[in-house]
């Protein structure tokens, strides 16, 4: 079973006893297929016979598919003339300049695949919105894979408008369909020249001006991937692509507009998850350059390990699983070996324990509440995972994560049943043990 989803997670970092928390919202993006008929409509002709549509559409489809094949081949072979030959010479200068820049910006990207396919189910009737003999706006999917980091290609929607002049078809625009609700996906290469640093654990992609942060991330990447593998196991790609956008506008394009990107330090995203084969496509860690660059070394280390944990565990995680597990486990791996005392790493929770106030597991909504409520939720979730690892061992903690996170949205009785099956104790008993653990750790 495959699902299309895109996730971001709260990240945590600690240094000198201060805890940095940044909220990242959960994003679920669905693909809707319009089921519109295949058609190539002559400009100025609002209707045409079904026979004419089928005949013209078949010829137009073949020409456009050939154009897209040549375009993909030109990217991989670094054939600038071939790539630009697919662009409409009658298109506005800004679009033609952007296409030339796109080709050059892709030069440093290690691509294993770059190809396109036509999706007739999402074709649009565009009418005469562009000067040409004929126009066509089929659905187009870009399929690409980064060499060495993507176990399989991922595909993204491209809102392309094609135009025929005489007997030749061209790409005329990638923005003209926006008023109709279709938008072209933008990658880092759409925002400027790309620079890539690589190691045995993956790659770091940045733009001019982002070299310092990229070098810091690369220095942490191998150890971060190793830390996640040590805790989670080897059953994941063990290679990660980290993207460092140039600004908030680019970051929003990469991760989605569902939350205020100015307040996040990092996001772990995935385009598609294949649960049958336990793989996820298009996984990336996207860092906010302004926030991430300001983090001290230990904080950046924890941020990366937290987000890479989400990458490693993503194929075993179903949407709707308890947030105290998902975020608490990612924090557990992030902080693993990087803190000395719970009361210093979780000061709000420690104050609650010292005051004798009741301590409970957070609800999912607490992780999106912002402010002190959200911060406390993460401290509660993290310490619960620390307690479980210390009581049952790290292997059992991972086993519990797989069983519980793989179940998705479960009722309380179902959660309790999973905990009893894996750990031999129900939720109430575990919460009681966690409370005792906190009192011992904080009060002594």
Secondary structure, 3 states (H helix, E strand, C coil): CEEECECCCCEEEEECCEEEEECCCCECCCCCCCCCCCCCEECCCCCCCHHHHHHHHHHHHHHHHHHHHHHHHHHHHCCHHHHHCCECCCCCHHHHHHHHHHHHHCCCCCEEEEEEEEEEEEEECCCCCCCCCEEEEEEEEEEEEECCCCCCCEEEEECCEEEEECCEEEEEECCCCHHHCCCCCCCHHHCCCCEEEEECCEEEEECCCCHHHHHHHHHHHHHHHHHHHHHHCCCCCCCEEEEECCCHHHHHHHHCCCCCHHHCCEEEECCEEECCCCEEECCEEEECHHHHHHCCHHHHHHHHHHHHHHHHHHHHCCCCCCHHHHHHHHHHHHHCCCCCCHHHHCHHHHHHHHCCCCCCCCCHHHHHCCHHHHHHHHHHHHHHHHHHHHHHCHHHHHHHHHHHHCCCCCCHHHHHHHHHHHHCCCHHHHHHHHHHHHHHHHCC
